[in-house]
Amino acid sequence: MALIKCDGISIAYEGQTVVRDLSFWIEQGDYLCIVGENGSGKSTLVKSLLGLKPPFKGQILLGDGLKQDEIGYLPQQTVVQKDFPASVYEVVLSGRLNSRGWRPFYSAADKKAARENMELLGIREMEHQCFRDLSGGQKQRVRP
């Protein structure tokens, strides 16, 4: 029997289906390579394999005596990032720090430029989300 078997799993991230009807198995000695664009669900799939985020459809079976706590995972974020309280908008806006000079506050032009850049990057819908809650791929799109 396979060490890990996924049978028709579908997984969601924040209400959006990111993995749909996926089936595969992993035998001892196999390597699994998960490839996709930023924000496409790679980290969410790994979290499902670890039992941290169960699929809403299908099942993940562990075989050959494999236990959930015997599967390792190295996340993409550091401890500092886990505690970082800024919103996505605030992180993008921080990219304007050098244009501020000695002014203590961001100008209307800085705020407009930040929103325009968010639109160009396709992250405007994440504007109010906390940066620490984003997936690794989403964080790469946001960082200044």
Contacts in CASP RR format, 6 or more apart in sequence:
PFRMAT RR
TARGET T0000
AUTHOR 0000-0000-0000
METHOD contacts of the structure
MODEL  1
MALIKCDGISIAYEGQTVVRDLSFWIEQGDYLCIVGENGSGKSTLVKSLL
GLKPPFKGQILLGDGLKQDEIGYLPQQTVVQKDFPASVYEVVLSGRLNSR
GWRPFYSAADKKAARENMELLGIREMEHQCFRDLSGGQKQRVRP
1 63 0 8 1.000
1 64 0 8 1.000
2 25 0 8 1.000
2 26 0 8 1.000
2 27 0 8 1.000
2 61 0 8 1.000
2 63 0 8 1.000
2 64 0 8 1.000
3 26 0 8 1.000
3 27 0 8 1.000
3 28 0 8 1.000
3 30 0 8 1.000
3 62 0 8 1.000
3 63 0 8 1.000
3 64 0 8 1.000
3 66 0 8 1.000
4 25 0 8 1.000
4 26 0 8 1.000
4 49 0 8 1.000
4 60 0 8 1.000
4 61 0 8 1.000
4 62 0 8 1.000
4 63 0 8 1.000
4 66 0 8 1.000
5 24 0 8 1.000
5 25 0 8 1.000
5 26 0 8 1.000
5 60 0 8 1.000
5 61 0 8 1.000
5 63 0 8 1.000
6 22 0 8 1.000
6 23 0 8 1.000
6 24 0 8 1.000
6 25 0 8 1.000
6 49 0 8 1.000
6 58 0 8 1.000
6 59 0 8 1.000
6 60 0 8 1.000
6 61 0 8 1.000
7 23 0 8 1.000
7 58 0 8 1.000
7 59 0 8 1.000
7 60 0 8 1.000
7 61 0 8 1.000
8 21 0 8 1.000
8 22 0 8 1.000
8 23 0 8 1.000
8 57 0 8 1.000
8 58 0 8 1.000
8 59 0 8 1.000
9 19 0 8 1.000
9 21 0 8 1.000
9 22 0 8 1.000
9 23 0 8 1.000
9 48 0 8 1.000
9 55 0 8 1.000
9 57 0 8 1.000
9 58 0 8 1.000
9 59 0 8 1.000
9 60 0 8 1.000
10 17 0 8 1.000
10 19 0 8 1.000
10 20 0 8 1.000
10 21 0 8 1.000
10 22 0 8 1.000
10 55 0 8 1.000
10 56 0 8 1.000
10 57 0 8 1.000
10 58 0 8 1.000
11 17 0 8 1.000
11 18 0 8 1.000
11 19 0 8 1.000
11 41 0 8 1.000
11 44 0 8 1.000
11 45 0 8 1.000
11 48 0 8 1.000
11 53 0 8 1.000
11 55 0 8 1.000
11 56 0 8 1.000
12 18 0 8 1.000
12 56 0 8 1.000
13 41 0 8 1.000
13 44 0 8 1.000
13 135 0 8 1.000
18 39 0 8 1.000
18 40 0 8 1.000
18 41 0 8 1.000
18 44 0 8 1.000
18 45 0 8 1.000
19 41 0 8 1.000
19 44 0 8 1.000
19 45 0 8 1.000
19 48 0 8 1.000
19 55 0 8 1.000
21 57 0 8 1.000
22 45 0 8 1.000
26 32 0 8 1.000
28 64 0 8 1.000
34 42 0 8 1.000
34 45 0 8 1.000
34 46 0 8 1.000
35 42 0 8 1.000
36 42 0 8 1.000
38 136 0 8 1.000
38 137 0 8 1.000
38 138 0 8 1.000
38 140 0 8 1.000
38 141 0 8 1.000
39 135 0 8 1.000
39 136 0 8 1.000
39 137 0 8 1.000
39 138 0 8 1.000
39 141 0 8 1.000
41 135 0 8 1.000
42 135 0 8 1.000
42 137 0 8 1.000
43 75 0 8 1.000
43 76 0 8 1.000
43 135 0 8 1.000
43 136 0 8 1.000
43 137 0 8 1.000
44 53 0 8 1.000
44 135 0 8 1.000
46 73 0 8 1.000
47 53 0 8 1.000
47 73 0 8 1.000
48 54 0 8 1.000
48 55 0 8 1.000
48 60 0 8 1.000
49 60 0 8 1.000
49 71 0 8 1.000
50 68 0 8 1.000
50 71 0 8 1.000
50 72 0 8 1.000
50 73 0 8 1.000
51 60 0 8 1.000
51 68 0 8 1.000
54 60 0 8 1.000
62 68 0 8 1.000
76 135 0 8 1.000
76 136 0 8 1.000
76 137 0 8 1.000
76 139 0 8 1.000
77 132 0 8 1.000
77 136 0 8 1.000
77 139 0 8 1.000
81 131 0 8 1.000
81 132 0 8 1.000
81 139 0 8 1.000
82 132 0 8 1.000
83 132 0 8 1.000
84 131 0 8 1.000
84 132 0 8 1.000
85 130 0 8 1.000
85 132 0 8 1.000
86 94 0 8 1.000
86 130 0 8 1.000
86 131 0 8 1.000
87 127 0 8 1.000
87 128 0 8 1.000
87 129 0 8 1.000
87 130 0 8 1.000
87 131 0 8 1.000
88 118 0 8 1.000
88 123 0 8 1.000
88 126 0 8 1.000
88 127 0 8 1.000
88 128 0 8 1.000
88 129 0 8 1.000
88 130 0 8 1.000
88 131 0 8 1.000
88 134 0 8 1.000
88 142 0 8 1.000
89 114 0 8 1.000
89 115 0 8 1.000
89 118 0 8 1.000
89 127 0 8 1.000
89 128 0 8 1.000
90 131 0 8 1.000
91 131 0 8 1.000
91 142 0 8 1.000
91 143 0 8 1.000
91 144 0 8 1.000
92 114 0 8 1.000
92 117 0 8 1.000
92 118 0 8 1.000
92 123 0 8 1.000
92 142 0 8 1.000
92 144 0 8 1.000
93 106 0 8 1.000
93 110 0 8 1.000
93 111 0 8 1.000
93 114 0 8 1.000
94 144 0 8 1.000
95 114 0 8 1.000
95 144 0 8 1.000
96 106 0 8 1.000
96 110 0 8 1.000
96 113 0 8 1.000
96 114 0 8 1.000
99 110 0 8 1.000
100 106 0 8 1.000
100 107 0 8 1.000
100 110 0 8 1.000
106 114 0 8 1.000
115 124 0 8 1.000
115 127 0 8 1.000
118 124 0 8 1.000
118 126 0 8 1.000
118 127 0 8 1.000
121 141 0 8 1.000
121 142 0 8 1.000
122 141 0 8 1.000
123 138 0 8 1.000
123 141 0 8 1.000
123 142 0 8 1.000
126 134 0 8 1.000
126 138 0 8 1.000
126 142 0 8 1.000
131 139 0 8 1.000
131 142 0 8 1.000
134 142 0 8 1.000
END
